[in-house]
């Protein structure tokens, strides 16, 4: 019975890790896409150009920090990797809940930022009207990370309760 439970937990761990890596790849690809789209600024660019107003149809009249969105995507993409490694390294230590809590908080934070970017004019990202398939895929992966991590945390809690009852 315990071996079956361990196999199920390992499957959930690998599921979470694969979602973290997939989400990381998506964010890094979005950063690369932004890097390829961003025009090269000359060496004359000064601080006052950092808050330039973009005049394209998607962000007309909105203040955006050039490269801010790309930097955000890079940070979000790279942040997934150490959490995935941490989860893999600690899969045998079922009492370590911290990486799963970080995965839940990080994914929830990214979902909240996504919703805010569609409703408010955020300084780094601006106001985004476009909702594409990559956006939806990244949110599906993040919801999967939250669900998988929650399932694992609940099963760890259940195991701890079983151990306490067995000792009593």
CORQUI-V321727 format. One record per residue. N is the residue number from 1. RES is the residue in one small letter. SS is DSSP state (~ for helix, > for strand, _ for the rest). OMEGA is omega in degrees with one decimal (none if undefined). NEAR is the number of other ideal C-beta (glycine too) atoms within 10 Angstrom. Layout:
BEGIN
N:RES:SS:OMEGA:NEAR ; N:RES:SS:OMEGA:NEAR
END
This chain:
BEGIN
1:x:_:-179.8:5 ; 2:x:~:179.6:8 ; 3:x:~:177.9:7 ; 4:x:~:178.7:8 ; 5:x:~:178.7:14 ; 6:x:~:178.0:13 ; 7:x:~:178.1:10 ; 8:x:~:178.6:13 ; 9:x:~:177.4:18 ; 10:x:~:177.7:12 ; 11:x:~:179.2:11 ; 12:x:~:177.7:18 ; 13:x:~:-179.9:22 ; 14:x:~:176.8:14 ; 15:x:~:180.0:17 ; 16:x:~:-179.5:27 ; 17:x:~:179.7:21 ; 18:x:~:176.9:15 ; 19:x:~:177.0:24 ; 20:x:~:179.8:30 ; 21:x:~:177.5:15 ; 22:x:~:178.3:18 ; 23:x:~:177.1:27 ; 24:x:~:179.5:19 ; 25:x:~:179.9:14 ; 26:x:~:-179.0:20 ; 27:x:~:179.5:22 ; 28:x:~:176.0:17 ; 29:x:~:177.8:13 ; 30:x:~:176.3:21 ; 31:x:~:178.5:21 ; 32:x:~:177.5:14 ; 33:x:~:178.8:13 ; 34:x:~:179.4:17 ; 35:x:~:-179.7:12 ; 36:x:~:179.0:8 ; 37:x:~:-174.8:9 ; 38:x:_:177.2:12 ; 39:x:_:178.4:6 ; 40:x:_:177.1:6 ; 41:x:_:179.7:13 ; 42:x:_:-179.7:7 ; 43:x:_:179.1:5 ; 44:x:_:-174.9:6 ; 45:x:_:-176.5:12 ; 46:x:_:-177.7:7 ; 47:x:~:-177.9:6 ; 48:x:~:175.6:7 ; 49:x:~:-178.7:11 ; 50:x:~:-179.6:14 ; 51:x:~:-174.3:11 ; 52:x:_:178.1:13 ; 53:x:>:178.3:10 ; 54:x:>:-177.0:14 ; 55:x:_:178.7:9 ; 56:x:_:-173.5:7 ; 57:x:_:-177.0:7 ; 58:x:_:-174.9:11 ; 59:x:_:-174.0:17 ; 60:x:_:175.4:10 ; 61:x:_:-177.8:9 ; 62:x:>:179.1:16 ; 63:x:>:177.7:13 ; 64:x:_:176.4:20 ; 65:x:_:-179.5:16 ; 66:x:_:179.4:16 ; 67:x:_:-179.1:16 ; 68:x:~:179.7:16 ; 69:x:~:179.1:21 ; 70:x:~:178.7:19 ; 71:x:~:177.5:14 ; 72:x:~:-179.7:21 ; 73:x:~:178.9:21 ; 74:x:~:-179.5:18 ; 75:x:~:-180.0:11 ; 76:x:~:-179.7:21 ; 77:x:~:-179.2:19 ; 78:x:~:-178.9:13 ; 79:x:~:179.8:17 ; 80:x:~:-171.7:27 ; 81:x:~:179.4:13 ; 82:x:~:177.9:12 ; 83:x:~:178.1:22 ; 84:x:~:179.1:23 ; 85:x:~:179.4:14 ; 86:x:~:179.4:18 ; 87:x:~:178.6:23 ; 88:x:~:-178.7:15 ; 89:x:~:-175.3:11 ; 90:x:_:-176.5:16 ; 91:x:_:178.9:19 ; 92:x:_:179.6:11 ; 93:x:_:-172.8:7 ; 94:x:_:-179.0:16 ; 95:x:_:-179.5:9 ; 96:x:_:-176.5:15 ; 97:x:_:-171.9:16 ; 98:x:~:-178.0:11 ; 99:x:~:179.0:23 ; 100:x:~:176.8:25 ; 101:x:~:177.3:13 ; 102:x:~:179.0:16 ; 103:x:~:178.5:28 ; 104:x:~:-177.9:20 ; 105:x:~:-179.9:12 ; 106:x:~:179.9:20 ; 107:x:~:177.8:26 ; 108:x:~:178.0:14 ; 109:x:~:178.7:12 ; 110:x:~:177.5:21 ; 111:x:~:179.5:16 ; 112:x:~:177.7:10 ; 113:x:~:178.1:15 ; 114:x:~:179.9:17 ; 115:x:~:179.1:11 ; 116:x:~:-179.7:14 ; 117:x:~:177.5:19 ; 118:x:~:-177.9:15 ; 119:x:~:-179.0:10 ; 120:x:_:175.6:11 ; 121:x:_:-178.4:15 ; 122:x:>:-176.1:19 ; 123:x:_:-177.2:11 ; 124:x:_:-170.8:14 ; 125:x:_:-175.3:21 ; 126:x:>:177.1:19 ; 127:x:_:-178.9:17 ; 128:x:_:176.7:19 ; 129:x:_:-174.6:10 ; 130:x:_:171.7:7 ; 131:x:_:-176.7:11 ; 132:x:_:-179.0:10 ; 133:x:~:177.6:7 ; 134:x:~:176.8:13 ; 135:x:~:-178.6:16 ; 136:x:~:178.8:10 ; 137:x:~:-180.0:13 ; 138:x:~:178.6:22 ; 139:x:~:176.3:17 ; 140:x:~:177.8:13 ; 141:x:~:-179.3:22 ; 142:x:~:175.2:24 ; 143:x:~:176.6:14 ; 144:x:~:177.1:18 ; 145:x:~:179.7:29 ; 146:x:~:-178.6:20 ; 147:x:~:-179.5:16 ; 148:x:~:179.6:25 ; 149:x:~:177.8:28 ; 150:x:~:177.8:14 ; 151:x:~:-179.4:16 ; 152:x:~:178.2:23 ; 153:x:~:178.6:15 ; 154:x:~:178.9:10 ; 155:x:~:175.5:15 ; 156:x:~:177.3:16 ; 157:x:~:178.3:11 ; 158:x:~:178.1:11 ; 159:x:~:178.8:15 ; 160:x:~:178.3:13 ; 161:x:~:178.4:10 ; 162:x:~:178.4:12 ; 163:x:~:-179.9:11 ; 164:x:~:179.7:9 ; 165:x:~:179.7:8 ; 166:x:~:-179.4:7 ; 167:x:~:-176.5:6 ; 168:x:_:none:5
END
